[in-house]
């Protein structure tokens, strides 16, 4: 009987020790959140550690996350961090039951890791970014020490305190301390989130107040025949809310347009230039139809979208700074675009200044850029994958060379130069669909930005290639829809598509992965005709 009672007591204390660890971890995070409101939201430990994890993740793993989780990859990472912290907190709590000081020291050590992560981020403002993690860790360590103390108090004289069982630990004191800690932590977290939310209000207000002027060079109307009336095809223009998002920002930067500045400097720049948001709006703006594509888009993948963009021609700004392309004796062959979150993208100067509509965009589909797509300003270069051309939340342009500097993704084994490959996709019928026998409309999109699409062909099973009907092409910088009336017969069939671009190059059959410069290969779907 005595053995059973001791076992139950030990089990209870072990469970409460684990709970103590969780409460200490919760307190550390919420106090850190509160302190980050006085520093900056990006300095909170979950964001800092998550950003550091993204920076150190191999390219293949990032590609796997994007492929399997899509735009939820950041949510999955954040949940993974929280689960890992919870498990760590449980282990530390149980450890502290036997080694009280060691357990508290472990909490402090994790705070040092969070602080180091925050300070080492590319967008760090200095050592002050480590303050939230350190203060939070101290709060968590102190709380763990106090709670464990309630579980390890020495036994007193019998009858002195009925709240203590035979093991001598202070049950009532523990419950009071744990409840108070949980309540205080919840309040601290709520206050921190509220204050951090208010810090973005100026940015939200600046976007709401932004008014895009009429472009000096408006886009031509989209041809009526550019959109085919085939069920299952995406709209020619992708709504902002449906436009794909692929980036490394755990927290979407919310930048106040009134305080935003852009600097142009570096090799071959005769004079440094700086622009405000209003400076750009006051310049002659161009409006263009441009299709964007992510290098992480697999064959037949969803990471492509089309929008009408408005902005300032980037080549004009570079010329004002005295920049010349390499073909005309310029000293720089690479533009390094820096985002407010520290991201760097490397773009060939020649491509920006060869006459294409490279721009610093301020508007998307008739409205100021959404925050998730780069408000107040982002960069666009038609014909290049986004990781070398489409810097969101841009604040700095440095002229340099490919020999002197490797941008963020190049350091992670992606290619330095990445023109978009000729690709095509079947949107309808869907994979493993069951259309009825008879005429089935096969349709999709093809793209080869800055070269255009000349021809699309369809093959059924191992039969001959048949020409598809092309929708009217808007410009060489946009995708192109196509359709093919297939006389479907009962049974299983494989439908395959390939495209030919405006230079006459036929889309390659060779399958490659997205790393290092984009996927290639023919897209196929398997269907069963009833």
N, C-alpha and C positions, 0 to 999 in steps of 0.2 A: 504493500500500500504506500509506504514511504517512497519507494522507488518511482512509482507511478506519479506521485505528487511532485517530486523533484523534476521529473521529465516534463510534466506539463508546465511547471514554472519556468524551466529553461526555454521551452518552446515559446511561451508567452513573451519572455524577455527578448528572445531572438527576433520574433515578429515585430515587436515594438522598436527594437534597435534598427531593423530594416526601415520601418516607418520613420524613424528619426532621420535616417539618411535621406529619404525622399523629401521630408520637410526641409532639411538643410539645403538640399539641392534646389528645391522650389524657392526658398528664401533667397538663395544666391542669385538665381535668375531674375526674380522680381525686383530685388534691390538694384541689380545691375541695370535692369530696364529703367528704373527710376533715375539712376545716376546718368544713364545715357541721354536722358532728356536734357540734361544740363551740358552735355558734351556734343553729341550728335547721334541720331538713331542708328547709323551704320556701325557705331562702336559697341553695340550690345553684343554679348558673347555668342549667342546663337548665330547672329549674322556674321560676326567676325570669324568664328570657327568654321561656319559653313562656307564662307568665301575662301578661307585658306584651304579647306578641303577641295573645293572646286579647282583652285589654282594648282593643286598638287595631284589631281586625278589624271591618270594617263588618258590620252586622246581617245583610245579605243573604248575605255570605260564610259567616257562622256558620250561618245557616239551611241553606245549601248543604251544609256539612260534616255537619250533623246528619242531613240528608235522605239523603245518599249514603253516609256512614260509620257513622251511628247511634251506638251507645255506644263505637265504636272511634275516634271523632273525635279524642280526646285522644292515643291511641296514634299515629295518623297524624301529628298535630302534632309529637309528640316525635320520631318517626322523621324527619320533615322537618327538625327543628332539628339532629339529629345528622348527617344527610346534608349540610346546609348548612355545618355546622362542619367536616366532613371536607373538603369542597371548598375552603373558605376556608383550611384548614390546608395543603392541597396547594399552593395558589397562593402562600401565604406562604413555604412551604419553598423553592419554586423561585425566588421573589423574593430570598430570603435568600442564595442561592448567589452572586448578583451584588452584593447590598446587604445584608450581614450584619446590620448594626445596624438597618436599616429593617425587615427581617423580624421581628426580635425586638420592635421597637417596635410593629409591627402586632399582635402577640400581646398586648402590654400594653394597646393601645387597645381590643381586644375585651374584655379583662378589665374595663376601665372601663365599657363598655357593659353588661356583665353586672351590675356593681356598681350602676350607675344604675338598672337594671331592678329589682333586688332592693329598693333603698331606696325606689323610687317605688311599689311595690305597696301596695294599700290596707291589707293586713294587716302591713305592715312594722313592725318594732319599733325602727327607727332606723338610724343609719349602720353599726352593727355588721353588719347584713344584707349589706352590700357586701363584707365581709371575705373570704368564701370565694372570690368571683370574682377579687378582687385578688390574693390569695395564690396562687391557682391560676395566674393569668396570669403572675405573676413566675416561678413554677416552670417554666411552659412556655417563657417567653422565654429564661430562662437555659439550659434544655436545648437549645433551637434554636440558640442562639449557640454552645454547645459542639459540637454535632453538625456544624454547618456548618463550624466551625473545623477539624474532622477532614477535611473535603472540600476545604479551601482552603489547607492548609499549604504553604509554599514548598518547592520541590524541594531535596533535600539532595545531597551528593556521591555519585556512583554507587558502589554497593556498601555504603553506610553502613547502609541498612535495606532488605532485600529485600522487605519488605511494601509498599513504596511503588512504584507503577508509574512510567511515564515522565512522567506529569503531576505527580508529587510528592505526591499526597494520601495520607493515612494510612488505608489500607483496614482494617488490623487494629485500629487505635485506634477507627475508626468503629464496627466491628462490636461491639467490646467495650462501648463507651459506649451504643450503641443497645440491645443486649441487656440491659444493666444497667438502663437507663431503662425499658424495657418491663416488666421484672420488678418494679422498684420501684413503677411506676405501678399495676400490677395489684394489688399488695399494698395500696397506699394506698387504691385503690378498694374492695377487699374489706373492709378494716378500716372504712372510712367507711360502707359500706352496713350492716355489722354493727352499728356504733354507732348509726346512725340507726334501725335496726330495734329496737334495745333501748329507744330513747327512747319508742317506742309501746307498750312492754310494760305500763306502768302503765294506759294507756287500755284495753288489751285485758283486763287483770285487772279493771278496774272494771266493764266490761261483763259479764264472766263472773260477777261477784259480785252484779250487780244482780238484784233480785227485785221483780217488779211486783205490787203489792197488788191485791186484788179491787176492781173498780170500784164506786163508790157508786151509779152509774147505768149498769148493764150494757146492752149492745146486745141488742135482741130477736133471737131465733133467726132465721136466714135462712129464709124460706119454702121448703118442699120444692120448690115449683114454680118457683123462681127459676132453677134450672139445668135447661136442656133437654138431653135425651139425644140429641144430634145429633152424629155424628162431624165433627170439624173445628172445633167451637165451643171457644173458650177456657173454662177453668173460671171460674165466677162469682167466686171469690176467687183473686186472682193470688198464687202463692207468692212469698215474699220474693226468692228467687234469680232469679225471672223478671220481677220488677217493673222497669219501665223506669227508666233513670237518664239525666237530662240536666242537666248543670251545667257550670261553668267550672273546676272544681278539677282541676288536673293530678295532684296528689297528694291522695288522699282524707284529709281531716283526721281524726286519731285523738286525740280529746279525752278526758282523764281526767275521769270524772264526779265524782271526789272534789274536784277543784280547780275545776270548772266553776262559773261564776256567771252569772246573768242580771240585768240592770239594766233598770228601767222608769223613764223620765224624760222631760222635755220640756214642751211647751205644755199647759196645762190640768191638769198633774199637781200635786196639792196636796202630795204628799210622795213623794220618790223611794223606790222599792222595790228590794230585791235578794234573789234567791232562790238557794239551792243546789239541787242535784239532789235531795237528800233532802227538802228543803222541799216540792218539787213532789210527790214520792211520798207525803208525809204528808198532802196535801190530798185532799178528795173528788175522785175521778177519774171521768171519763165514758168510756164505751166506745161507739164508733159505727162503722157501716159507711159508708165514704166512698170514692168513685171519684175518682181524680186524673187530670188530663189536662194535657199540656204544650202550650203555645201553638205550638210548632214541629211539632205533629202535623198532617200534611197530610190531606186528605180520604182516608179509608180507611187512615190510617197506624197504626203500632203503639204510639205513645207515650201509652198510656192503660192504667191498671191499677186494680184494686180491692183494698182491704185492710180489715181490722178494726183500728181505731186506738184506743189508750187514752191519755188525757192529761188535762190541767187545762183547764177552760173559760177561754179567754183573756179573755172579757168580765168574768169575776169578778175577775181580777187587775187589769184596768184600772179597774174600779169602786173597788177598794180603794185604788188610787192617786189616786182623785178625778176620773177622766176621765169626761167626758160626751160623747155623740155630738153632732155638729153640730145635729141635729134638736131637741136639748134644750139648745142654747146652748153647747155645747162649743167650746173655742178651737181644737182641732186637728181636721183632717179627714183626716189621713194618718198611718199608722203606718210608720215606717222600721224594718224588721227588719234587723239586722246579723249576719252570720255570722262565725265565727272566722277565715275566710279573706278577710274584707274585703268580701264580697258584700253589696249592699244591695237590699232589696225594698220597694216602697211599696204599702201596702194601705189601702183606704178604712176609716176608723174606723166609719162608719155600718154597713158590711157586717159588721164584726166584732161589733158590739153590737146587731144587729137581731133577735137571738134564734136565729140559726142556730148550729150546733155548731162554731164556730171554736175551735180548741184549740192548746195547746202539747203535742204528742204525745211520749210517752216509750216507747210500745210499738207494735208492728206485727205483726199476726197472732199474738198470744199470746206474743211475746218482746220483749226490749228492742230498740230500733231497731238495725238493722244499721249499721255505720259508713258504708256508701255511701248510706244513706238518712237520715243525720243524727244518729246517736248523739252525745251523750246526749239532745238535745231538738231537735225541729223544730216549725215552725208549719204549721197547716193551716186553710184557710178554704173550706168547701164552696161550690161555684158559681163560683169564680174560677180562672183559669189559674194554674199554679204560679209563673210569674215575678212575679206580684204577690201571692202568698199563702203559698207553701210553702217558706219559708226553712229550709234545713237547717243544722245546727250553729249554731243561733242563740245569741247571747250578749248582745244588746242590743236594746231596744225604745225608740225615741224617738218621742214624739208631736210632730208638726209639721203643716205644711200643704202642699198640692200647689203652691201658689204659691212657697213658700220653698225647696223641695228636690225635685230630680229624682233618683230612684233609678237604679241601674246601667243597667237596660235602657231606661228612659225617655230617658236621655242618648244612647242608641243608636237612637233613633227608634221605639221601640215605644210603644204606647199607655199612658197613665197608668192607665186603668181597663180591666179585661179580664174581663167576665163570660163564662163558657163558652158557646159557641154550640151550638144544637141540631144534633146530628150523628148519623149512622148509618153502619154499615159492614157489608159482606157478607164473612163469613169463609169460607163454603163455598157453592158450589164456588169453587176458587181461580181467579184470572185465567188464561186460556188453558188451563183444564182441559178434559178430554175425557170428560164423563159419558156413560153409555149412555142411549139413549132409554127413556122410561118416566117414572115418578115420581121426580123428583130433589128432595131436600130442600134448599132454599135457606135459609140461616140466618146470623145475625150478632148484633150488639149495637147498641144506640142509647143515647144519653145526652144529658141536659140537666140537669146537676147543679143542685140546689135548686129545680128546676121539675118534674122527673120526665118520663116519657114516657107519652103518652096513646094514640098510634097509630103503627104502622109500615106502610108500603105498598110493594108491589113492582110493578115494571113490566117486562114482557118485550118487548124491542125497542121499537116505537112503540105498543104496545097500551095498554089502559086500566090505571089503577092498581088493584091488588087488595090488600085488607087482609091483612096477615100475622097469624099467631097470636102473641100476646104471652105471654112467660113472666110469672109472677107478679112484681109489683114489690116489691122490698124496702123502700126508702125513696126519697124524691125526690132524695136525694144519691147514689144508686147508678145504675149503668148497668142496662140491661134487655135481656135476650135475646129474640129473636124467630125465627120459622121460617115457611116457606111451601112447601107441597108443589106443586112445579111439574111439570106434565105435559109433559115435554120431547120435542120432535120433532127428527129429524135435521137437521143443518145448523148454521150459525153463529148465535149469539144474543147479545144484550146484555141483561144484567140490571141494573136500577137500583133503588136503595132511597131512600126519604125517610121522615122521622119528623115527628111532631107532638108538641110538648111539652105539659106540663100546663096551660099558659096558653092553649092552642089555637093557638099560633104554628106554622105549617108550615115545616119546614126549607127554606131558600132554595135555588133552583137556581143562583143567581149564584155563579160561581167566583171566589174571591179567594185570594191568597197568604197565607202565615202572617203575614207582616209587614203591618200593625203590631199586629193584635189577634186573630189566629187565622184559619185557613182556613175557607172555606165552600164549599158546593156539594154536589151529589148524588154518591154513590159508585156506580160502575158496574164490572162485570166482563164480559169477553168470553169466551165458551166455545164449544166445538164439540161438538155432540152426535153421537155415533157411532150 
